[in-house]
C-alpha cells in the first residue's frame, strides 16, 4: 500500500469520530439522538428551534423517522454548513442562492440580501425583467434603455460600437 493511500485511510478513520462528536454536540441541546439524523437534519432542527418553528421541527423529525420518505431535494453537508454560517435553513436555498447570499452579506449589499431571501421564500419566482447593475451600466454607455434589451443584445451592440 502506498504512503498516500495509507495516509488517506488514516485521515478517514480519524475524521469519523470527530464528525460523530460534532453531530452529538448539535443533537444534545435538541434532545435527539445524533445517530438518527444527518448533519443537515440536525442543522435544520437547530434552525427550527431558533426560529420557534414547530412545524419545521416536526417535519424534520418525521423525515428522520421515515414517516416522510421523499423530499424535493437533498442538502449536502457543504450546503448545510454554509447555510449554518449564514444563519439560514439549508433546505430553503439552492447552492447558487447560498453563494449569492454569502457574497451579498460579505459585500453588505442589503438589496441583494433581500432579493435572495425573497426568492428563497417564493416571493420572487423569476428574475426576468430585472436589470442588473452591470447591464444598466452597459446600456448607459450605449445610450439605450436597459429594460428594452437582453444581455445578449447589449453585448452585440457593444461589439458593434467598438468596431
DSSP file (Angstrom, degrees, kcal/mol; ACC not computed):
  #  RESIDUE AA STRUCTURE BP1 BP2  ACC     N-H-->O    O-->H-N    N-H-->O    O-->H-N    TCO  KAPPA ALPHA  PHI   PSI    X-CA   Y-CA   Z-CA
    1    1 A X              0   0    0      0, 0.0     0, 0.0     0, 0.0     0, 0.0   0.000 360.0 360.0 360.0 134.1    0.0    0.0    0.0
    2    2 A X     >  -     0   0    0      1,-0.1     4,-2.3     4,-0.0     5,-0.2  -0.257 360.0-114.2 -72.8 161.1    1.4    3.4   -0.9
    3    3 A X  H  > S+     0   0    0      1,-0.2     4,-2.4     2,-0.2     5,-0.2   0.876 117.0  52.6 -62.3 -38.8    2.2    6.1    1.6
    4    4 A X  H  > S+     0   0    0      2,-0.2     4,-2.6     1,-0.2    -1,-0.2   0.915 109.8  47.8 -63.9 -43.8   -0.5    8.3    0.1
    5    5 A X  H  > S+     0   0    0      2,-0.2     4,-2.4     1,-0.2    -2,-0.2   0.901 112.8  48.6 -65.0 -40.4   -3.2    5.6    0.4
    6    6 A X  H  X S+     0   0    0     -4,-2.3     4,-2.3     2,-0.2    -2,-0.2   0.914 112.2  48.5 -65.5 -42.2   -2.2    4.8    4.0
    7    7 A X  H  X S+     0   0    0     -4,-2.4     4,-2.5     2,-0.2    -2,-0.2   0.913 111.9  49.4 -63.7 -42.9   -2.3    8.5    4.9
    8    8 A X  H  X S+     0   0    0     -4,-2.6     4,-2.3     2,-0.2    -2,-0.2   0.922 111.0  49.4 -61.9 -44.5   -5.7    8.9    3.3
    9    9 A X  H  X S+     0   0    0     -4,-2.4     4,-2.3     1,-0.2    -1,-0.2   0.899 111.3  49.8 -62.2 -40.9   -7.1    5.8    5.1
   10   10 A X  H  X S+     0   0    0     -4,-2.3     4,-2.3     2,-0.2    -2,-0.2   0.919 110.6  49.4 -64.1 -43.6   -5.7    7.1    8.4
   11   11 A X  H  X S+     0   0    0     -4,-2.5     4,-2.0     1,-0.2    -2,-0.2   0.898 111.4  49.1 -63.5 -40.0   -7.3   10.5    7.9
   12   12 A X  H  X S+     0   0    0     -4,-2.3     4,-1.2     1,-0.2    -1,-0.2   0.919 111.7  49.2 -64.9 -42.6  -10.7    9.0    7.1
   13   13 A X  H  X S+     0   0    0     -4,-2.3     4,-0.6     1,-0.2    -2,-0.2   0.888 113.9  45.8 -64.3 -38.5  -10.5    6.8   10.1
   14   14 A X  H  X S+     0   0    0     -4,-2.3     4,-0.9     1,-0.2    -1,-0.2   0.795 107.7  57.0 -75.9 -27.9   -9.7    9.7   12.4
   15   15 A X  H  X S+     0   0    0     -4,-2.0     4,-2.4    -5,-0.2     5,-0.2   0.767  91.6  72.6 -76.5 -23.7  -12.3   12.0   10.9
   16   16 A X  H  X S+     0   0    0     -4,-1.2     4,-2.3     1,-0.2    -1,-0.2   0.941  99.2  43.0 -56.5 -53.8  -15.2    9.6   11.7
   17   17 A X  H  X S+     0   0    0     -4,-0.6     4,-2.7     1,-0.2    -1,-0.2   0.879 113.1  53.3 -62.3 -37.0  -15.2   10.2   15.5
   18   18 A X  H  X S+     0   0    0     -4,-0.9     4,-2.0     2,-0.2    -1,-0.2   0.909 109.9  48.1 -64.4 -40.2  -14.8   13.9   15.1
   19   19 A X  H  X S+     0   0    0     -4,-2.4     4,-2.0     2,-0.2    -1,-0.2   0.914 112.2  49.3 -64.4 -42.7  -17.7   14.1   12.7
   20   20 A X  H  X S+     0   0    0     -4,-2.3     4,-2.3     1,-0.2    -2,-0.2   0.892 109.1  52.4 -64.4 -39.7  -19.8   12.0   15.2
   21   21 A X  H  X S+     0   0    0     -4,-2.7     4,-2.3     2,-0.2    -1,-0.2   0.887 107.9  52.1 -63.5 -38.4  -18.8   14.3   18.1
   22   22 A X  H  X S+     0   0    0     -4,-2.0     4,-1.9     2,-0.2    -1,-0.2   0.907 110.1  47.9 -63.6 -41.6  -19.9   17.3   16.1
   23   23 A X  H  X S+     0   0    0     -4,-2.0     4,-2.7     1,-0.2    -2,-0.2   0.896 110.4  52.5 -65.0 -39.1  -23.3   15.7   15.5
   24   24 A X  H  X S+     0   0    0     -4,-2.3     4,-2.4     1,-0.2    -2,-0.2   0.888 107.3  52.3 -64.2 -38.4  -23.5   14.8   19.2
   25   25 A X  H  X S+     0   0    0     -4,-2.3     4,-0.7     1,-0.2    -1,-0.2   0.885 113.5  43.7 -65.0 -38.1  -22.8   18.5   20.1
   26   26 A X  H  X S+     0   0    0     -4,-1.9     4,-0.6     1,-0.2    -2,-0.2   0.903 116.6  46.5 -71.1 -40.6  -25.6   19.6   17.8
   27   27 A X  H >X>S+     0   0    0     -4,-2.7     5,-1.6     1,-0.2     4,-1.1   0.836  97.5  72.7 -73.5 -33.7  -28.1   16.9   18.9
   28   28 A X  H ><5S+     0   0    0     -4,-2.4     3,-1.2     1,-0.3    -1,-0.2   0.916 100.5  40.2 -50.2 -58.9  -27.5   17.3   22.7
   29   29 A X  H 3<5S+     0   0    0     -4,-0.7    -1,-0.3     1,-0.3    -2,-0.2   0.739 113.9  56.7 -65.3 -20.6  -29.3   20.6   23.2
   30   30 A X  H <<5S-     0   0    0     -3,-0.6    -1,-0.3    -4,-0.6    -2,-0.2   0.630 106.9-127.0 -84.9 -13.6  -32.1   19.5   20.8
   31   31 A X  T <<5 +     0   0    0     -3,-1.2     2,-0.3    -4,-1.1    -3,-0.2   0.816  66.9 121.5  72.9  31.3  -32.8   16.4   22.9
   32   32 A X  S   <S-     0   0    0     -5,-1.6     2,-0.6    -8,-0.1    -1,-0.3  -0.845  70.7-102.5-123.8 162.1  -32.4   14.0   19.9
   33   33 A X    >   -     0   0    0     -2,-0.3     3,-1.6     1,-0.1     4,-0.3  -0.732  24.5-147.5 -82.8 120.4  -30.2   11.0   19.2
   34   34 A X  G >  S+     0   0    0     -2,-0.6     3,-1.1     1,-0.3    -1,-0.1   0.778  95.1  63.5 -62.1 -25.7  -27.4   12.1   16.8
   35   35 A X  G 3  S+     0   0    0      1,-0.2    -1,-0.3   -11,-0.0   -11,-0.0   0.728  97.7  57.2 -70.3 -20.0  -27.4    8.6   15.1
   36   36 A X  G <  S+     0   0    0     -3,-1.6     2,-0.3     2,-0.1    -1,-0.2   0.563 105.4  56.5 -85.5  -8.7  -30.9    9.1   13.9
   37   37 A X  S <  S-     0   0    0     -3,-1.1     2,-0.1    -4,-0.3   -10,-0.1  -0.906  73.4-127.6-129.5 149.6  -30.2   12.3   12.0
   38   38 A X     >  -     0   0    0     -2,-0.3     4,-2.2     1,-0.1     5,-0.2  -0.435  38.9-105.6 -80.5 167.2  -27.9   13.6    9.2
   39   39 A X  H  > S+     0   0    0      1,-0.2     4,-2.1     2,-0.2     5,-0.2   0.909 123.0  52.5 -60.1 -42.0  -25.8   16.7    9.8
   40   40 A X  H  > S+     0   0    0     35,-0.2     4,-2.3     1,-0.2    -1,-0.2   0.905 108.7  49.7 -61.6 -41.8  -28.2   18.6    7.5
   41   41 A X  H  > S+     0   0    0      2,-0.2     4,-2.7     1,-0.2    -1,-0.2   0.890 109.0  52.0 -66.0 -38.8  -31.2   17.5    9.5
   42   42 A X  H  X S+     0   0    0     -4,-2.2     4,-2.5     2,-0.2    -1,-0.2   0.895 110.5  48.1 -64.0 -38.6  -29.6   18.5   12.8
   43   43 A X  H  X S+     0   0    0     -4,-2.1     4,-2.6     2,-0.2    -2,-0.2   0.898 110.8  51.3 -67.3 -39.5  -28.9   21.9   11.4
   44   44 A X  H  X S+     0   0    0     -4,-2.3     4,-2.4     2,-0.2    -2,-0.2   0.916 110.8  48.5 -62.1 -42.4  -32.5   22.2   10.2
   45   45 A X  H  X S+     0   0    0     -4,-2.7     4,-2.4     2,-0.2    -2,-0.2   0.925 110.8  50.5 -62.6 -43.9  -33.7   21.2   13.7
   46   46 A X  H  X S+     0   0    0     -4,-2.5     4,-2.5     1,-0.2    -2,-0.2   0.913 111.8  47.4 -60.9 -43.0  -31.4   23.8   15.3
   47   47 A X  H  X S+     0   0    0     -4,-2.6     4,-2.6     2,-0.2    -1,-0.2   0.885 110.2  53.2 -65.2 -38.5  -32.7   26.5   12.9
   48   48 A X  H  <>S+     0   0    0     -4,-2.4     5,-3.1     2,-0.2     4,-0.4   0.902 110.9  46.2 -63.9 -40.8  -36.3   25.4   13.7
   49   49 A X  H ><5S+     0   0    0     -4,-2.4     3,-1.0     3,-0.2    -2,-0.2   0.933 113.2  49.5 -65.6 -45.3  -35.7   25.8   17.4
   50   50 A X  H 3<5S+     0   0    0     -4,-2.5    -2,-0.2     1,-0.3    -1,-0.2   0.890 116.4  42.0 -59.9 -40.2  -34.0   29.1   16.9
   51   51 A X  T 3<5S-     0   0    0     -4,-2.6    -1,-0.3    -5,-0.1    -2,-0.2   0.426 109.0-123.8 -87.5   0.7  -36.9   30.4   14.7
   52   52 A X  T < 5 +     0   0    0     -3,-1.0     2,-0.9    -4,-0.4    -3,-0.2   0.908  56.6 156.1  55.3  44.6  -39.5   28.8   17.1
   53   53 A X     >< +     0   0    0     -5,-3.1     4,-2.0     1,-0.2    -1,-0.2  -0.795  18.7 175.1-106.7  89.0  -40.9   26.9   14.1
   54   54 A X  H  > S+     0   0    0     -2,-0.9     4,-2.5     1,-0.2     5,-0.2   0.833  78.0  56.7 -64.2 -34.3  -42.6   23.8   15.5
   55   55 A X  H  > S+     0   0    0      2,-0.2     4,-2.3     1,-0.2    -1,-0.2   0.923 109.2  44.5 -65.6 -44.4  -43.9   22.7   12.1
   56   56 A X  H  > S+     0   0    0      2,-0.2     4,-2.4     1,-0.2     5,-0.2   0.893 112.6  52.6 -67.2 -39.1  -40.4   22.6   10.6
   57   57 A X  H  X S+     0   0    0     -4,-2.0     4,-2.1     1,-0.2    -2,-0.2   0.938 111.9  45.7 -59.8 -47.3  -39.1   20.8   13.7
   58   58 A X  H  X S+     0   0    0     -4,-2.5     4,-2.7     1,-0.2    -2,-0.2   0.885 110.4  54.6 -64.1 -39.4  -41.8   18.2   13.4
   59   59 A X  H  X S+     0   0    0     -4,-2.3     4,-2.5     2,-0.2    -2,-0.2   0.933 109.3  46.2 -60.2 -47.5  -41.2   17.8    9.6
   60   60 A X  H  X S+     0   0    0     -4,-2.4     4,-2.3     2,-0.2    -1,-0.2   0.894 113.0  50.0 -65.3 -39.4  -37.5   17.1   10.1
   61   61 A X  H  X S+     0   0    0     -4,-2.1     4,-1.8     2,-0.2    -1,-0.2   0.915 111.9  48.0 -64.8 -41.6  -38.3   14.6   12.9
   62   62 A X  H  X>S+     0   0    0     -4,-2.7     5,-1.8     1,-0.2     6,-1.2   0.890 110.7  52.1 -63.8 -39.0  -40.8   12.9   10.7
   63   63 A X  H ><5S+     0   0    0     -4,-2.5     3,-0.7     4,-0.2    -2,-0.2   0.910 109.9  48.9 -63.0 -42.7  -38.3   12.8    7.9
   64   64 A X  H 3<5S+     0   0    0     -4,-2.3    -1,-0.2     1,-0.2    -2,-0.2   0.832 110.3  50.3 -68.5 -32.7  -35.7   11.2   10.1
   65   65 A X  H 3<5S-     0   0    0     -4,-1.8    -1,-0.2    -5,-0.2    -2,-0.2   0.531 117.8-110.7 -85.0  -5.0  -38.1    8.5   11.4
   66   66 A X  T <<5S+     0   0    0     -3,-0.7    -3,-0.2    -4,-0.6    -2,-0.1   0.474  86.2 119.5  92.6   2.0  -39.2    7.6    7.9
   67   67 A X  S   <S+     0   0    0     -5,-1.8     2,-0.6     1,-0.2    -4,-0.2   0.831  81.7  44.4 -68.1 -29.5  -42.7    8.9    8.0
   68   68 A X  S    S+     0   0    0     -6,-1.2    -2,-0.3     1,-0.1    -1,-0.2  -0.966  73.4 179.9-113.7 113.6  -41.7   11.2    5.2
   69   69 A X        +     0   0    0     -2,-0.6     2,-0.4     1,-0.1    -1,-0.1   0.841  59.5  30.9 -86.8 -35.2  -39.8    9.2    2.6
   70   70 A X        -     0   0    0     -4,-0.0     2,-0.3     2,-0.0    -1,-0.1  -0.939  53.6-175.8-131.7 147.4  -39.0   11.7    0.0
   71   71 A X        -     0   0    0     -2,-0.4     3,-0.0    -3,-0.1    -3,-0.0  -0.823  44.3-101.4-127.1 172.0  -38.3   15.4   -0.3
   72   72 A X  S    S-     0   0    0     -2,-0.3     2,-0.3     1,-0.1    -1,-0.0   0.831  97.1 -10.6 -67.0 -31.1  -37.8   17.5   -3.4
   73   73 A X        -     0   0    0     18,-0.0     2,-0.3     2,-0.0    -1,-0.1  -0.919  68.3-112.8-154.3 177.7  -34.1   17.6   -3.0
   74   74 A X        -     0   0    0     -2,-0.3     2,-0.6    -3,-0.0     0, 0.0  -0.888  21.1-129.1-121.7 155.9  -31.3   16.8   -0.6
   75   75 A X        -     0   0    0     -2,-0.3   -35,-0.2     4,-0.0   -34,-0.1  -0.902  21.7-140.2-106.1 123.4  -29.0   19.1    1.3
   76   76 A X     >  -     0   0    0     -2,-0.6     4,-2.6     1,-0.1     5,-0.2  -0.384  25.6-111.1 -75.7 159.6  -25.3   18.3    1.1
   77   77 A X  H  > S+     0   0    0      1,-0.2     4,-2.4     2,-0.2     5,-0.2   0.866 120.3  54.1 -58.6 -35.1  -23.1   18.6    4.1
   78   78 A X  H  > S+     0   0    0      2,-0.2     4,-2.6     1,-0.2    -1,-0.2   0.923 109.1  46.7 -65.0 -43.6  -21.4   21.6    2.4
   79   79 A X  H  > S+     0   0    0      2,-0.2     4,-2.9     1,-0.2     5,-0.2   0.916 111.9  51.9 -61.9 -42.7  -24.7   23.3    1.9
   80   80 A X  H  X S+     0   0    0     -4,-2.6     4,-2.1     1,-0.2    -2,-0.2   0.910 111.8  45.7 -61.5 -42.6  -25.7   22.6    5.4
   81   81 A X  H  X S+     0   0    0     -4,-2.4     4,-2.2     2,-0.2    -1,-0.2   0.928 113.7  48.2 -67.6 -44.3  -22.5   24.1    6.8
   82   82 A X  H  X S+     0   0    0     -4,-2.6     4,-1.9     1,-0.2    -2,-0.2   0.912 112.9  48.6 -62.7 -42.6  -22.7   27.2    4.5
   83   83 A X  H  X>S+     0   0    0     -4,-2.9     5,-2.5     1,-0.2     4,-1.1   0.885 109.3  53.1 -64.8 -38.8  -26.3   27.8    5.5
   84   84 A X  H  <5S+     0   0    0     -4,-2.1     3,-0.3    -5,-0.2    -1,-0.2   0.906 108.7  49.5 -63.2 -41.1  -25.5   27.4    9.2
   85   85 A X  H  <5S+     0   0    0     -4,-2.2    -1,-0.2     1,-0.2    -2,-0.2   0.883 114.1  45.5 -63.7 -38.0  -22.8   30.0    8.8
   86   86 A X  H  <5S-     0   0    0     -4,-1.9    -1,-0.2    -5,-0.2    -2,-0.2   0.613 112.9-121.1 -81.5 -12.4  -25.2   32.4    7.1
   87   87 A X  T  <5S+     0   0    0     -4,-1.1     2,-0.3    -3,-0.3    -3,-0.2   0.813  71.0 118.4  77.9  31.0  -27.9   31.6    9.7
   88   88 A X  S   <S-     0   0    0     -5,-2.5     2,-0.5    -6,-0.1    -1,-0.3  -0.826  73.9 -94.7-124.9 165.6  -30.5   30.3    7.2
   89   89 A X    >   -     0   0    0     -2,-0.3     3,-1.6     1,-0.1     4,-0.5  -0.696  28.9-146.9 -80.0 121.2  -32.3   27.0    6.7
   90   90 A X  G >  S+     0   0    0     -2,-0.5     3,-0.8     1,-0.3    -1,-0.1   0.774  94.9  61.5 -63.0 -25.6  -30.3   24.9    4.1
   91   91 A X  G 3  S+     0   0    0      1,-0.2    -1,-0.3   -51,-0.1   -18,-0.0   0.700  98.8  57.7 -73.5 -17.8  -33.5   23.3    2.7
   92   92 A X  G <  S+     0   0    0     -3,-1.6     2,-0.4     2,-0.0    -1,-0.2   0.636 102.6  60.1 -85.7 -14.2  -34.8   26.7    1.7
   93   93 A X  S <  S-     0   0    0     -3,-0.8     2,-0.1    -4,-0.5   -10,-0.1  -0.903  71.0-135.3-123.6 142.3  -31.9   27.7   -0.6
   94   94 A X     >  -     0   0    0     -2,-0.4     4,-2.3     1,-0.1     5,-0.2  -0.450  39.2-104.4 -79.2 164.2  -30.3   26.3   -3.7
   95   95 A X  H  > S+     0   0    0      1,-0.2     4,-2.0     2,-0.2     5,-0.2   0.904 123.8  51.8 -56.8 -40.1  -26.5   26.1   -3.7
   96   96 A X  H  > S+     0   0    0      1,-0.2     4,-2.5     2,-0.2    -1,-0.2   0.898 108.5  50.4 -64.0 -40.2  -26.4   29.1   -6.1
   97   97 A X  H  > S+     0   0    0      1,-0.2     4,-2.7     2,-0.2    -1,-0.2   0.884 108.3  52.8 -66.3 -37.3  -28.7   31.1   -3.8
   98   98 A X  H  X S+     0   0    0     -4,-2.3     4,-2.5     2,-0.2    -1,-0.2   0.903 110.7  47.3 -63.7 -40.1  -26.4   30.3   -0.8
   99   99 A X  H  X S+     0   0    0     -4,-2.0     4,-2.5     2,-0.2    -2,-0.2   0.929 113.6  47.4 -65.8 -44.6  -23.4   31.6   -2.8
  100  100 A X  H  X S+     0   0    0     -4,-2.5     4,-2.5     1,-0.2    -2,-0.2   0.897 113.3  49.0 -63.2 -39.7  -25.2   34.7   -3.8
  101  101 A X  H  X S+     0   0    0     -4,-2.7     4,-2.5     2,-0.2    -2,-0.2   0.916 111.0  49.4 -66.3 -43.4  -26.4   35.3   -0.3
  102  102 A X  H  X S+     0   0    0     -4,-2.5     4,-2.5     2,-0.2    -2,-0.2   0.924 112.8  47.3 -61.5 -44.4  -22.9   34.8    1.1
  103  103 A X  H  X S+     0   0    0     -4,-2.5     4,-2.2     1,-0.2    -2,-0.2   0.923 112.5  49.2 -62.9 -44.9  -21.4   37.2   -1.4
  104  104 A X  H  <>S+     0   0    0     -4,-2.5     5,-2.9     1,-0.2     4,-0.4   0.891 112.2  48.1 -63.2 -39.6  -24.1   39.8   -0.7
  105  105 A X  H ><5S+     0   0    0     -4,-2.5     3,-0.8     3,-0.2    -1,-0.2   0.912 111.1  50.2 -67.1 -41.7  -23.6   39.5    3.0
  106  106 A X  H 3<5S+     0   0    0     -4,-2.5    -2,-0.2     1,-0.2    -1,-0.2   0.884 116.6  41.6 -62.7 -37.8  -19.8   39.9    2.6
  107  107 A X  T 3<5S-     0   0    0     -4,-2.2    -1,-0.2    -5,-0.2    -2,-0.2   0.417 109.0-125.1 -89.3   1.1  -20.3   43.0    0.5
  108  108 A X  T < 5 +     0   0    0     -3,-0.8     2,-1.2    -4,-0.4    -3,-0.2   0.876  49.0 165.2  54.8  41.4  -23.1   44.3    2.7
  109  109 A X     >< -     0   0    0     -5,-2.9     4,-2.4     1,-0.2    -1,-0.2  -0.734  14.5-176.8 -90.6  90.2  -25.4   44.5   -0.3
  110  110 A X  H  > S+     0   0    0     -2,-1.2     4,-2.4     1,-0.2    -1,-0.2   0.860  79.0  52.2 -60.5 -40.1  -28.7   44.9    1.5
  111  111 A X  H  > S+     0   0    0      2,-0.2     4,-2.3     1,-0.2    -1,-0.2   0.919 111.1  46.3 -64.5 -43.3  -30.8   44.9   -1.7
  112  112 A X  H  > S+     0   0    0      2,-0.2     4,-2.7     1,-0.2     5,-0.2   0.890 111.2  52.7 -67.4 -38.6  -29.2   41.6   -2.9
  113  113 A X  H  X S+     0   0    0     -4,-2.4     4,-2.3     1,-0.2     5,-0.2   0.942 112.0  45.6 -59.5 -48.0  -29.7   40.0    0.5
  114  114 A X  H  X S+     0   0    0     -4,-2.4     4,-2.4     1,-0.2    -2,-0.2   0.888 112.6  51.7 -63.3 -39.5  -33.3   40.9    0.5
  115  115 A X  H  X S+     0   0    0     -4,-2.3     4,-2.5     2,-0.2    -2,-0.2   0.944 111.2  45.5 -63.2 -48.9  -33.7   39.7   -3.1
  116  116 A X  H  X S+     0   0    0     -4,-2.7     4,-2.4     1,-0.2    -2,-0.2   0.905 114.5  48.5 -64.0 -41.5  -32.1   36.3   -2.5
  117  117 A X  H  X S+     0   0    0     -4,-2.3     4,-1.8    -5,-0.2    -1,-0.2   0.906 112.3  48.5 -66.1 -40.3  -34.2   35.8    0.7
  118  118 A X  H  <>S+     0   0    0     -4,-2.4     5,-2.3    -5,-0.2     6,-1.0   0.884 111.3  51.0 -65.5 -37.6  -37.4   36.8   -1.1
  119  119 A X  H ><5S+     0   0    0     -4,-2.5     3,-1.1     4,-0.2    -2,-0.2   0.909 109.6  49.8 -64.7 -42.3  -36.5   34.4   -3.9
  120  120 A X  H 3<5S+     0   0    0     -4,-2.4    -1,-0.2     1,-0.3    -2,-0.2   0.827 108.4  53.4 -66.2 -31.7  -35.9   31.6   -1.4
  121  121 A X  T 3<5S-     0   0    0     -4,-1.8    -1,-0.3    -5,-0.2    -2,-0.2   0.505 118.4-113.2 -80.8  -4.1  -39.3   32.3    0.3
  122  122 A X  T < 5S+     0   0    0     -3,-1.1    -3,-0.2    -4,-0.3    -2,-0.1   0.562  86.2 119.1  84.5   8.4  -41.0   32.0   -3.1
  123  123 A X  S   <S+     0   0    0     -5,-2.3     2,-0.5     1,-0.2    -4,-0.2   0.764  78.0  42.3 -76.8 -24.5  -42.0   35.7   -3.2
  124  124 A X        +     0   0    0     -6,-1.0    -2,-0.3     1,-0.1    -1,-0.2  -0.979  63.2 171.6-122.9 116.3  -39.9   36.2   -6.4
  125  125 A X        +     0   0    0     -2,-0.5     2,-0.3     1,-0.2    -1,-0.1   0.810  65.8  26.1 -94.8 -34.4  -40.3   33.4   -8.9
  126  126 A X        -     0   0    0      2,-0.1    -1,-0.2     1,-0.1     0, 0.0  -0.952  50.7-156.0-133.0 148.9  -38.4   34.9  -11.9
  127  127 A X    >   +     0   0    0     -2,-0.3     3,-1.8    -3,-0.1     2,-0.1   0.359  58.1 122.7-101.3   3.8  -35.6   37.4  -12.4
  128  128 A X  T 3  S+     0   0    0      1,-0.3    -2,-0.1     3,-0.0     3,-0.1  -0.422  71.2  30.7 -64.6 139.0  -36.7   38.2  -15.9
  129  129 A X  T 3  S+     0   0    0      1,-0.4     2,-0.3    -2,-0.1    -1,-0.3   0.299  93.0 113.4  94.9 -10.1  -37.4   41.8  -16.3
  130  130 A X    <   -     0   0    0     -3,-1.8     2,-0.6    17,-0.0    -1,-0.4  -0.720  59.2-140.7 -93.7 149.7  -34.9   42.9  -13.7
  131  131 A X        -     0   0    0     -2,-0.3    16,-0.1    -3,-0.1     2,-0.1  -0.940  12.5-142.1-112.9 119.3  -31.9   44.9  -14.8
  132  132 A X     >  -     0   0    0     -2,-0.6     4,-2.4     1,-0.1     5,-0.2  -0.355  26.9-110.7 -72.6 158.9  -28.6   44.1  -13.1
  133  133 A X  H  > S+     0   0    0      1,-0.2     4,-2.2     2,-0.2     5,-0.2   0.870 119.0  54.4 -57.7 -36.1  -26.2   47.0  -12.2
  134  134 A X  H  > S+     0   0    0      2,-0.2     4,-2.4     1,-0.2    -1,-0.2   0.921 109.6  45.2 -65.0 -44.0  -23.8   45.7  -14.9
  135  135 A X  H  > S+     0   0    0      2,-0.2     4,-2.6     1,-0.2     5,-0.2   0.881 111.5  53.7 -67.0 -36.7  -26.5   45.7  -17.6
  136  136 A X  H  X S+     0   0    0     -4,-2.4     4,-2.2     2,-0.2    -2,-0.2   0.916 110.9  46.1 -62.6 -42.1  -27.6   49.1  -16.5
  137  137 A X  H  X S+     0   0    0     -4,-2.2     4,-2.2     2,-0.2    -2,-0.2   0.917 112.4  50.0 -67.3 -42.8  -24.1   50.5  -16.8
  138  138 A X  H  X S+     0   0    0     -4,-2.4     4,-1.6     1,-0.2    -2,-0.2   0.910 112.4  47.6 -62.0 -42.3  -23.6   48.8  -20.2
  139  139 A X  H  X>S+     0   0    0     -4,-2.6     5,-2.4     1,-0.2     4,-1.2   0.884 109.3  53.7 -66.4 -38.1  -26.8   50.3  -21.5
  140  140 A X  H  <5S+     0   0    0     -4,-2.2     3,-0.2     1,-0.2    -2,-0.2   0.898 106.9  51.5 -63.4 -39.9  -25.9   53.7  -20.2
  141  141 A X  H  <5S+     0   0    0     -4,-2.2    -1,-0.2     1,-0.2    -2,-0.2   0.882 114.1  44.0 -63.0 -37.5  -22.6   53.6  -22.0
  142  142 A X  H  <5S-     0   0    0     -4,-1.6    -1,-0.2    -5,-0.2    -2,-0.2   0.623 111.9-123.1 -81.8 -13.6  -24.5   52.7  -25.2
  143  143 A X  T  <5 +     0   0    0     -4,-1.2     2,-0.3     1,-0.3    -3,-0.2   0.833  69.2 120.9  75.6  33.3  -27.2   55.4  -24.5
  144  144 A X  S   <S-     0   0    0     -5,-2.4     2,-0.6    -6,-0.1    -1,-0.3  -0.808  72.9 -95.7-125.0 166.3  -30.1   52.9  -24.6
  145  145 A X    >   -     0   0    0     -2,-0.3     3,-1.5     1,-0.1     4,-0.3  -0.728  28.7-151.1 -81.1 118.7  -32.8   51.8  -22.2
  146  146 A X  G >  S+     0   0    0     -2,-0.6     3,-0.9     1,-0.3    -1,-0.1   0.752  91.6  63.8 -65.6 -23.5  -31.6   48.6  -20.4
  147  147 A X  G 3  S+     0   0    0      1,-0.2    -1,-0.3   -16,-0.1    -2,-0.0   0.671  98.3  56.3 -73.4 -15.8  -35.2   47.3  -20.0
  148  148 A X  G <  S+     0   0    0     -3,-1.5     2,-0.3     2,-0.1    -1,-0.2   0.515 105.1  55.5 -93.6  -5.5  -35.7   47.1  -23.7
  149  149 A X  S <  S-     0   0    0     -3,-0.9     2,-0.1    -4,-0.3   -10,-0.1  -0.948  73.1-129.1-132.4 148.3  -32.7   44.8  -24.5
  150  150 A X     >  -     0   0    0     -2,-0.3     4,-2.2     1,-0.1     5,-0.2  -0.384  37.4-104.1 -82.2 169.5  -31.4   41.5  -23.3
  151  151 A X  H  > S+     0   0    0      1,-0.2     4,-2.1     2,-0.2     5,-0.1   0.887 123.2  52.4 -60.9 -39.2  -27.9   40.9  -22.1
  152  152 A X  H  > S+     0   0    0      2,-0.2     4,-2.3     1,-0.2    -1,-0.2   0.915 108.4  49.5 -64.0 -43.5  -27.0   39.3  -25.4
  153  153 A X  H  > S+     0   0    0      1,-0.2     4,-2.4     2,-0.2    -1,-0.2   0.905 111.0  49.5 -64.0 -40.6  -28.4   42.2  -27.4
  154  154 A X  H  X S+     0   0    0     -4,-2.2     4,-2.3     2,-0.2    -1,-0.2   0.878 109.2  53.0 -66.0 -36.0  -26.4   44.7  -25.3
  155  155 A X  H  X S+     0   0    0     -4,-2.1     4,-2.3     2,-0.2    -2,-0.2   0.922 110.6  46.6 -64.5 -43.2  -23.3   42.6  -25.8
  156  156 A X  H  X S+     0   0    0     -4,-2.3     4,-2.7     2,-0.2    -2,-0.2   0.917 112.4  50.6 -63.7 -42.7  -23.8   42.6  -29.6
  157  157 A X  H  X S+     0   0    0     -4,-2.4     4,-2.3     1,-0.2    -2,-0.2   0.886 109.8  50.5 -62.7 -38.7  -24.4   46.4  -29.6
  158  158 A X  H  X S+     0   0    0     -4,-2.3     4,-1.7     2,-0.2    -1,-0.2   0.919 111.0  48.8 -65.3 -43.5  -21.2   46.9  -27.5
  159  159 A X  H  X S+     0   0    0     -4,-2.3     4,-1.0     1,-0.2    -2,-0.2   0.906 112.1  48.7 -61.9 -42.0  -19.2   44.8  -30.0
  160  160 A X  H  < S+     0   0    0     -4,-2.7     3,-0.4     1,-0.2    -1,-0.2   0.894 109.9  51.8 -64.3 -39.7  -20.7   46.8  -32.9
  161  161 A X  H  < S+     0   0    0     -4,-2.3    -1,-0.2     1,-0.2    -2,-0.2   0.828 108.1  52.1 -67.9 -31.4  -19.9   50.1  -31.2
  162  162 A X  H  <        0   0    0     -4,-1.7    -1,-0.2     1,-0.2    -2,-0.2   0.717 360.0 360.0 -77.7 -19.9  -16.3   49.1  -30.7
  163  163 A X     <        0   0    0     -4,-1.0    -1,-0.2    -3,-0.4    -2,-0.2   0.438 360.0 360.0 -92.1 360.0  -15.8   48.2  -34.4
